[in-house]
Protein backbone atom coordinates (compact mmCIF):
# COMPACT_ATOMS: atom_id res chain seq x y z
CA UNK A 1 0.00 0.00 0.00
CA UNK A 2 1.32 3.43 -0.94
CA UNK A 3 2.08 5.52 2.14
CA UNK A 4 2.49 8.80 0.29
CA UNK A 5 0.12 11.40 -1.13
CA UNK A 6 0.52 14.05 -3.80
CA UNK A 7 -0.01 17.70 -2.95
CA UNK A 8 0.62 19.87 -5.96
CA UNK A 9 4.16 19.08 -7.06
CA UNK A 10 5.23 17.28 -3.87
CA UNK A 11 4.98 13.78 -2.51
CA UNK A 12 4.36 13.75 1.24
CA UNK A 13 3.62 11.16 3.90
CA UNK A 14 0.06 9.86 3.96
CA UNK A 15 -0.14 10.76 7.64
CA UNK A 16 0.59 14.37 8.50
CA UNK A 17 0.91 16.32 11.73
CA UNK A 18 -1.59 19.03 12.65
CA UNK A 19 -0.03 21.65 14.91
CA UNK A 20 -3.11 23.42 16.25
CA UNK A 21 -3.38 21.57 19.63
CA UNK A 22 0.16 22.66 20.48
CA UNK A 23 -0.73 26.35 20.45
CA UNK A 24 -4.32 26.91 21.62
CA UNK A 25 -6.17 26.38 24.89
CA UNK A 26 -4.70 23.53 26.92
CA UNK A 27 -1.48 23.57 24.92
CA UNK A 28 1.49 21.61 26.26
CA UNK A 29 4.77 23.26 27.19
CA UNK A 30 7.07 24.25 24.35
CA UNK A 31 9.65 21.52 24.99
CA UNK A 32 7.01 18.80 24.83
CA UNK A 33 5.65 20.20 21.56
CA UNK A 34 9.12 20.29 20.03
CA UNK A 35 9.67 16.68 21.06
CA UNK A 36 6.33 15.75 19.50
CA UNK A 37 7.26 17.33 16.17
CA UNK A 38 10.68 15.67 16.26
CA UNK A 39 9.05 12.30 16.97
CA UNK A 40 6.74 12.74 13.98
CA UNK A 41 9.69 13.60 11.75
CA UNK A 42 11.59 10.58 13.09
CA UNK A 43 8.66 8.38 12.04
CA UNK A 44 8.68 9.68 8.48
CA UNK A 45 6.04 12.42 8.60
CA UNK A 46 6.77 14.95 5.86
CA UNK A 47 3.61 17.05 5.99
CA UNK A 48 2.91 19.53 8.80
CA UNK A 49 -0.19 21.71 8.95
CA UNK A 50 -0.31 25.04 10.78
CA UNK A 51 -1.84 28.54 10.57
CA UNK A 52 -1.03 32.01 11.83
CA UNK A 53 -4.21 31.90 13.94
CA UNK A 54 -3.07 28.88 15.94
CA UNK A 55 -2.26 30.84 19.06
CA UNK A 56 -3.81 31.74 22.40
CA UNK A 57 -3.42 35.45 23.09
CA UNK A 58 -3.78 38.53 20.91
CA UNK A 59 -0.02 39.17 21.11
CA UNK A 60 0.73 35.52 20.36
CA UNK A 61 -0.06 35.48 16.62
CA UNK A 62 1.95 32.88 14.74
CA UNK A 63 2.83 30.87 17.86
CA UNK A 64 2.44 27.56 16.07
CA UNK A 65 4.35 28.66 12.99
CA UNK A 66 7.28 29.72 15.18
CA UNK A 67 7.09 26.45 17.09
CA UNK A 68 7.25 24.37 13.92
CA UNK A 69 10.07 26.49 12.50
CA UNK A 70 12.08 25.93 15.69
CA UNK A 71 11.42 22.19 15.62
CA UNK A 72 12.58 21.92 12.01
CA UNK A 73 15.74 23.93 12.75
CA UNK A 74 16.66 21.77 15.74
CA UNK A 75 15.85 18.36 14.25
CA UNK A 76 18.91 16.38 13.25
CA UNK A 77 17.56 15.05 9.96
CA UNK A 78 17.07 16.35 6.43
CA UNK A 79 14.00 18.61 6.20
CA UNK A 80 14.22 19.30 2.48
CA UNK A 81 11.32 16.94 1.75
CA UNK A 82 9.09 18.32 4.55
CA UNK A 83 6.13 20.40 3.37
CA UNK A 84 4.78 22.93 5.84
CA UNK A 85 1.30 24.21 5.00
CA UNK A 86 0.05 27.34 6.70
CA UNK A 87 -3.10 29.41 6.39
CA UNK A 88 -4.21 33.03 6.60
CA UNK A 89 -7.50 34.90 6.83
CA UNK A 90 -8.66 33.61 10.22
CA UNK A 91 -7.93 35.60 13.38
CA UNK A 92 -8.11 35.18 17.14
CA UNK A 93 -8.61 38.52 18.93
CA UNK A 94 -7.59 36.95 22.23
CA UNK A 95 -11.02 36.67 23.83
CA UNK A 96 -11.56 33.07 22.73
CA UNK A 97 -13.43 34.00 19.56
CA UNK A 98 -12.49 33.44 15.93
CA UNK A 99 -12.94 36.14 13.30
CA UNK A 100 -12.21 36.44 9.58
CA UNK A 101 -10.38 38.89 7.36
CA UNK A 102 -10.31 38.04 3.68
CA UNK A 103 -9.25 41.46 2.42
CA UNK A 104 -6.51 41.13 -0.20
CA UNK A 105 -4.25 43.63 1.55
CA UNK A 106 -4.56 41.72 4.81
CA UNK A 107 -3.87 38.33 3.24
CA UNK A 108 -0.70 39.65 1.60
CA UNK A 109 0.53 41.10 4.89
CA UNK A 110 -0.36 37.89 6.72
CA UNK A 111 1.51 35.73 4.20
CA UNK A 112 4.61 37.92 4.47
CA UNK A 113 4.49 37.62 8.26
CA UNK A 114 4.05 33.84 8.04
CA UNK A 115 7.06 33.60 5.73
CA UNK A 116 9.19 35.55 8.21
CA UNK A 117 8.18 33.20 11.02
CA UNK A 118 8.62 29.99 9.04
CA UNK A 119 11.81 31.09 7.28
CA UNK A 120 13.02 30.08 3.85
CA UNK A 121 12.53 31.63 0.43
CA UNK A 122 8.82 30.88 0.08
CA UNK A 123 5.93 29.23 1.91
CA UNK A 124 5.49 25.65 0.71
CA UNK A 125 1.68 25.67 0.75
CA UNK A 126 -0.46 28.68 1.67
CA UNK A 127 -4.20 28.24 2.09
CA UNK A 128 -6.94 30.83 2.42
CA UNK A 129 -8.26 29.75 5.81
CA UNK A 130 -11.96 30.54 5.62
CA UNK A 131 -14.16 32.64 3.31
CA UNK A 132 -14.98 36.05 4.72
CA UNK A 133 -18.67 36.93 4.12
CA UNK A 134 -17.76 40.63 4.00
CA UNK A 135 -15.28 40.21 1.14
CA UNK A 136 -15.98 38.72 -2.31
CA UNK A 137 -14.39 35.30 -2.45
CA UNK A 138 -12.82 36.10 -5.81
CA UNK A 139 -10.96 39.05 -4.31
CA UNK A 140 -9.50 36.94 -1.52
CA UNK A 141 -8.39 34.18 -3.88
CA UNK A 142 -7.05 36.84 -6.24
CA UNK A 143 -4.66 37.92 -3.48
CA UNK A 144 -3.50 34.33 -3.10
CA UNK A 145 -2.92 34.22 -6.87
CA UNK A 146 -0.71 37.30 -6.60
CA UNK A 147 1.27 35.67 -3.79
CA UNK A 148 1.75 32.66 -6.05
CA UNK A 149 2.77 34.76 -9.04
CA UNK A 150 5.18 36.81 -6.92
CA UNK A 151 6.91 33.72 -5.53
CA UNK A 152 5.93 34.38 -1.91
CA UNK A 153 4.24 30.96 -1.87
CA UNK A 154 5.01 27.84 -3.91
CA UNK A 155 1.54 26.32 -3.84
CA UNK A 156 -1.94 27.66 -3.10
CA UNK A 157 -4.97 26.14 -1.43
CA UNK A 158 -8.29 26.99 0.17
CA UNK A 159 -10.06 25.78 3.28
CA UNK A 160 -13.65 25.43 4.48
CA UNK A 161 -14.86 25.80 0.90
CA UNK A 162 -17.92 24.51 -0.94
CA UNK A 163 -17.90 23.00 -4.45
CA UNK A 164 -18.71 26.30 -6.16
CA UNK A 165 -15.83 28.01 -4.37
CA UNK A 166 -13.47 25.18 -5.28
CA UNK A 167 -14.29 25.58 -8.97
CA UNK A 168 -14.05 29.36 -8.71
CA UNK A 169 -10.67 29.20 -6.99
CA UNK A 170 -9.35 26.74 -9.55
CA UNK A 171 -10.39 29.13 -12.31
CA UNK A 172 -8.92 32.23 -10.62
CA UNK A 173 -5.65 30.44 -9.94
CA UNK A 174 -5.42 29.28 -13.53
CA UNK A 175 -5.65 25.59 -12.68
CA UNK A 176 -3.05 25.86 -9.92
CA UNK A 177 -5.24 25.07 -6.91
CA UNK A 178 -3.17 22.49 -5.02
CA UNK A 179 -5.37 21.68 -2.05
CA UNK A 180 -8.74 21.91 -0.36
CA UNK A 181 -8.85 21.52 3.42
CA UNK A 182 -12.27 20.80 4.90
CA UNK A 183 -13.52 18.95 7.93
CA UNK A 184 -14.01 15.26 7.19
CA UNK A 185 -14.01 12.14 9.34
CA UNK A 186 -16.00 8.92 9.73
CA UNK A 187 -18.35 10.89 11.98
CA UNK A 188 -18.46 14.07 9.84
CA UNK A 189 -19.08 13.38 6.15
CA UNK A 190 -20.85 16.52 4.98
CA UNK A 191 -17.77 17.49 2.95
CA UNK A 192 -18.11 14.42 0.76
CA UNK A 193 -19.16 16.49 -2.30
CA UNK A 194 -16.01 18.60 -1.90
CA UNK A 195 -13.89 15.48 -1.51
CA UNK A 196 -15.33 13.95 -4.68
CA UNK A 197 -14.86 17.19 -6.62
CA UNK A 198 -11.27 17.56 -5.46
CA UNK A 199 -10.55 14.03 -6.64
CA UNK A 200 -12.21 14.76 -9.98
CA UNK A 201 -10.08 17.87 -10.46
CA UNK A 202 -6.85 16.24 -9.27
CA UNK A 203 -6.63 18.46 -6.18
CA UNK A 204 -5.38 17.20 -2.82
CA UNK A 205 -8.11 16.95 -0.18
CA UNK A 206 -6.81 17.52 3.34
CA UNK A 207 -9.34 16.48 6.01
CA UNK A 208 -9.18 18.45 9.21
CA UNK A 209 -10.21 16.76 12.44
CA UNK A 210 -9.93 13.38 10.67
CA UNK A 211 -10.07 11.66 14.05
CA UNK A 212 -13.03 13.66 15.27
CA UNK A 213 -11.30 16.62 16.94
CA UNK A 214 -9.08 17.15 19.95
CA UNK A 215 -11.44 15.70 22.55
CA UNK A 216 -12.13 12.56 20.51
CA UNK A 217 -8.55 12.01 19.34
CA UNK A 218 -6.96 12.35 22.76
CA UNK A 219 -7.87 8.82 23.87
CA UNK A 220 -6.72 7.09 20.68
CA UNK A 221 -3.10 6.88 21.81
CA UNK A 222 -3.98 4.85 24.88
CA UNK A 223 -6.31 2.64 22.86
CA UNK A 224 -3.97 1.84 20.00
CA UNK A 225 -0.49 2.53 21.35
CA UNK A 226 2.33 4.10 19.34
CA UNK A 227 1.21 4.40 15.73
CA UNK A 228 3.75 3.99 12.93
CA UNK A 229 3.70 4.82 9.26
CA UNK A 230 3.23 1.19 8.28
CA UNK A 231 0.79 -0.23 5.73
CA UNK A 232 -2.64 -0.90 7.20
CA UNK A 233 -4.68 -3.89 6.06
CA UNK A 234 -7.83 -2.94 4.22
CA UNK A 235 -11.04 -4.05 5.89
CA UNK A 236 -12.91 -7.04 4.55
CA UNK A 237 -15.45 -6.43 1.85
CA UNK A 238 -15.42 -3.18 -0.07
CA UNK A 239 -13.20 -0.52 1.54
CA UNK A 240 -14.44 3.04 1.70
CA UNK A 241 -12.41 4.80 -1.02
CA UNK A 242 -12.66 8.10 0.82
CA UNK A 243 -10.71 6.92 3.83
CA UNK A 244 -8.87 3.63 3.40
CA UNK A 245 -8.08 3.27 -0.28
CA UNK A 246 -5.11 5.54 -0.98
CA UNK A 247 -4.33 3.64 -4.17
CA UNK A 248 -7.67 4.75 -5.55
CA UNK A 249 -7.35 8.27 -4.14
CA UNK A 250 -3.64 9.15 -4.09
CA UNK A 251 -4.44 12.79 -3.40
CA UNK A 252 -6.52 12.17 -0.29
CA UNK A 253 -4.43 13.41 2.59
CA UNK A 254 -4.65 12.12 6.16
CA UNK A 255 -3.76 14.86 8.64
CA UNK A 256 -3.84 13.25 12.06
CA UNK A 257 -3.02 16.04 14.45
CA UNK A 258 -6.49 15.75 15.97
CA UNK A 259 -6.83 19.53 15.81
CA UNK A 260 -10.23 21.17 15.66
CA UNK A 261 -9.23 23.60 12.87
CA UNK A 262 -12.26 25.90 13.09
C-alpha positions as CSV (number, residue, x, y, z in Angstrom):
1,X,0.0,0.0,0.0
2,X,1.3,3.4,-0.9
3,X,2.1,5.5,2.1
4,X,2.5,8.8,0.3
5,X,0.1,11.4,-1.1
6,X,0.5,14.0,-3.8
7,X,0.0,17.7,-2.9
8,X,0.6,19.9,-6.0
9,X,4.2,19.1,-7.1
10,X,5.2,17.3,-3.9
11,X,5.0,13.8,-2.5
12,X,4.4,13.7,1.2
13,X,3.6,11.2,3.9
14,X,0.1,9.9,4.0
15,X,-0.1,10.8,7.6
16,X,0.6,14.4,8.5
17,X,0.9,16.3,11.7
18,X,-1.6,19.0,12.7
19,X,0.0,21.6,14.9
20,X,-3.1,23.4,16.2
21,X,-3.4,21.6,19.6
22,X,0.2,22.7,20.5
23,X,-0.7,26.4,20.4
24,X,-4.3,26.9,21.6
25,X,-6.2,26.4,24.9
26,X,-4.7,23.5,26.9
27,X,-1.5,23.6,24.9
28,X,1.5,21.6,26.3
29,X,4.8,23.3,27.2
30,X,7.1,24.2,24.4
31,X,9.7,21.5,25.0
32,X,7.0,18.8,24.8
33,X,5.7,20.2,21.6
34,X,9.1,20.3,20.0
35,X,9.7,16.7,21.1
36,X,6.3,15.8,19.5
37,X,7.3,17.3,16.2
38,X,10.7,15.7,16.3
39,X,9.0,12.3,17.0
40,X,6.7,12.7,14.0
41,X,9.7,13.6,11.8
42,X,11.6,10.6,13.1
43,X,8.7,8.4,12.0
44,X,8.7,9.7,8.5
45,X,6.0,12.4,8.6
46,X,6.8,14.9,5.9
47,X,3.6,17.0,6.0
48,X,2.9,19.5,8.8
49,X,-0.2,21.7,8.9
50,X,-0.3,25.0,10.8
51,X,-1.8,28.5,10.6
52,X,-1.0,32.0,11.8
53,X,-4.2,31.9,13.9
54,X,-3.1,28.9,15.9
55,X,-2.3,30.8,19.1
56,X,-3.8,31.7,22.4
57,X,-3.4,35.5,23.1
58,X,-3.8,38.5,20.9
59,X,0.0,39.2,21.1
60,X,0.7,35.5,20.4
61,X,-0.1,35.5,16.6
62,X,2.0,32.9,14.7
63,X,2.8,30.9,17.9
64,X,2.4,27.6,16.1
65,X,4.4,28.7,13.0
66,X,7.3,29.7,15.2
67,X,7.1,26.4,17.1
68,X,7.2,24.4,13.9
69,X,10.1,26.5,12.5
70,X,12.1,25.9,15.7
71,X,11.4,22.2,15.6
72,X,12.6,21.9,12.0
73,X,15.7,23.9,12.8
74,X,16.7,21.8,15.7
75,X,15.9,18.4,14.3
76,X,18.9,16.4,13.3
77,X,17.6,15.0,10.0
78,X,17.1,16.4,6.4
79,X,14.0,18.6,6.2
80,X,14.2,19.3,2.5
81,X,11.3,16.9,1.8
82,X,9.1,18.3,4.5
83,X,6.1,20.4,3.4
84,X,4.8,22.9,5.8
85,X,1.3,24.2,5.0
86,X,0.1,27.3,6.7
87,X,-3.1,29.4,6.4
88,X,-4.2,33.0,6.6
89,X,-7.5,34.9,6.8
90,X,-8.7,33.6,10.2
91,X,-7.9,35.6,13.4
92,X,-8.1,35.2,17.1
93,X,-8.6,38.5,18.9
94,X,-7.6,37.0,22.2
95,X,-11.0,36.7,23.8
96,X,-11.6,33.1,22.7
97,X,-13.4,34.0,19.6
98,X,-12.5,33.4,15.9
99,X,-12.9,36.1,13.3
100,X,-12.2,36.4,9.6
101,X,-10.4,38.9,7.4
102,X,-10.3,38.0,3.7
103,X,-9.3,41.5,2.4
104,X,-6.5,41.1,-0.2
105,X,-4.3,43.6,1.6
106,X,-4.6,41.7,4.8
107,X,-3.9,38.3,3.2
108,X,-0.7,39.7,1.6
109,X,0.5,41.1,4.9
110,X,-0.4,37.9,6.7
111,X,1.5,35.7,4.2
112,X,4.6,37.9,4.5
113,X,4.5,37.6,8.3
114,X,4.0,33.8,8.0
115,X,7.1,33.6,5.7
116,X,9.2,35.6,8.2
117,X,8.2,33.2,11.0
118,X,8.6,30.0,9.0
119,X,11.8,31.1,7.3
120,X,13.0,30.1,3.9
121,X,12.5,31.6,0.4
122,X,8.8,30.9,0.1
123,X,5.9,29.2,1.9
124,X,5.5,25.7,0.7
125,X,1.7,25.7,0.8
126,X,-0.5,28.7,1.7
127,X,-4.2,28.2,2.1
128,X,-6.9,30.8,2.4
129,X,-8.3,29.7,5.8
130,X,-12.0,30.5,5.6
131,X,-14.2,32.6,3.3
132,X,-15.0,36.1,4.7
133,X,-18.7,36.9,4.1
134,X,-17.8,40.6,4.0
135,X,-15.3,40.2,1.1
136,X,-16.0,38.7,-2.3
137,X,-14.4,35.3,-2.5
138,X,-12.8,36.1,-5.8
139,X,-11.0,39.1,-4.3
140,X,-9.5,36.9,-1.5
141,X,-8.4,34.2,-3.9
142,X,-7.1,36.8,-6.2
143,X,-4.7,37.9,-3.5
144,X,-3.5,34.3,-3.1
145,X,-2.9,34.2,-6.9
146,X,-0.7,37.3,-6.6
147,X,1.3,35.7,-3.8
148,X,1.8,32.7,-6.0
149,X,2.8,34.8,-9.0
150,X,5.2,36.8,-6.9
151,X,6.9,33.7,-5.5
152,X,5.9,34.4,-1.9
153,X,4.2,31.0,-1.9
154,X,5.0,27.8,-3.9
155,X,1.5,26.3,-3.8
156,X,-1.9,27.7,-3.1
157,X,-5.0,26.1,-1.4
158,X,-8.3,27.0,0.2
159,X,-10.1,25.8,3.3
160,X,-13.6,25.4,4.5
161,X,-14.9,25.8,0.9
162,X,-17.9,24.5,-0.9
163,X,-17.9,23.0,-4.4
164,X,-18.7,26.3,-6.2
165,X,-15.8,28.0,-4.4
166,X,-13.5,25.2,-5.3
167,X,-14.3,25.6,-9.0
168,X,-14.0,29.4,-8.7
169,X,-10.7,29.2,-7.0
170,X,-9.4,26.7,-9.5
171,X,-10.4,29.1,-12.3
172,X,-8.9,32.2,-10.6
173,X,-5.7,30.4,-9.9
174,X,-5.4,29.3,-13.5
175,X,-5.6,25.6,-12.7
176,X,-3.1,25.9,-9.9
177,X,-5.2,25.1,-6.9
178,X,-3.2,22.5,-5.0
179,X,-5.4,21.7,-2.0
180,X,-8.7,21.9,-0.4
181,X,-8.8,21.5,3.4
182,X,-12.3,20.8,4.9
183,X,-13.5,19.0,7.9
184,X,-14.0,15.3,7.2
185,X,-14.0,12.1,9.3
186,X,-16.0,8.9,9.7
187,X,-18.3,10.9,12.0
188,X,-18.5,14.1,9.8
189,X,-19.1,13.4,6.2
190,X,-20.8,16.5,5.0
191,X,-17.8,17.5,3.0
192,X,-18.1,14.4,0.8
193,X,-19.2,16.5,-2.3
194,X,-16.0,18.6,-1.9
195,X,-13.9,15.5,-1.5
196,X,-15.3,14.0,-4.7
197,X,-14.9,17.2,-6.6
198,X,-11.3,17.6,-5.5
199,X,-10.6,14.0,-6.6
200,X,-12.2,14.8,-10.0
201,X,-10.1,17.9,-10.5
202,X,-6.9,16.2,-9.3
203,X,-6.6,18.5,-6.2
204,X,-5.4,17.2,-2.8
205,X,-8.1,16.9,-0.2
206,X,-6.8,17.5,3.3
207,X,-9.3,16.5,6.0
208,X,-9.2,18.5,9.2
209,X,-10.2,16.8,12.4
210,X,-9.9,13.4,10.7
211,X,-10.1,11.7,14.1
212,X,-13.0,13.7,15.3
213,X,-11.3,16.6,16.9
214,X,-9.1,17.2,19.9
215,X,-11.4,15.7,22.5
216,X,-12.1,12.6,20.5
217,X,-8.5,12.0,19.3
218,X,-7.0,12.3,22.8
219,X,-7.9,8.8,23.9
220,X,-6.7,7.1,20.7
221,X,-3.1,6.9,21.8
222,X,-4.0,4.9,24.9
223,X,-6.3,2.6,22.9
224,X,-4.0,1.8,20.0
225,X,-0.5,2.5,21.3
226,X,2.3,4.1,19.3
227,X,1.2,4.4,15.7
228,X,3.8,4.0,12.9
229,X,3.7,4.8,9.3
230,X,3.2,1.2,8.3
231,X,0.8,-0.2,5.7
232,X,-2.6,-0.9,7.2
233,X,-4.7,-3.9,6.1
234,X,-7.8,-2.9,4.2
235,X,-11.0,-4.1,5.9
236,X,-12.9,-7.0,4.6
237,X,-15.4,-6.4,1.8
238,X,-15.4,-3.2,-0.1
239,X,-13.2,-0.5,1.5
240,X,-14.4,3.0,1.7
241,X,-12.4,4.8,-1.0
242,X,-12.7,8.1,0.8
243,X,-10.7,6.9,3.8
244,X,-8.9,3.6,3.4
245,X,-8.1,3.3,-0.3
246,X,-5.1,5.5,-1.0
247,X,-4.3,3.6,-4.2
248,X,-7.7,4.8,-5.6
249,X,-7.3,8.3,-4.1
250,X,-3.6,9.1,-4.1
251,X,-4.4,12.8,-3.4
252,X,-6.5,12.2,-0.3
253,X,-4.4,13.4,2.6
254,X,-4.7,12.1,6.2
255,X,-3.8,14.9,8.6
256,X,-3.8,13.3,12.1
257,X,-3.0,16.0,14.5
258,X,-6.5,15.8,16.0
259,X,-6.8,19.5,15.8
260,X,-10.2,21.2,15.7
261,X,-9.2,23.6,12.9
262,X,-12.3,25.9,13.1
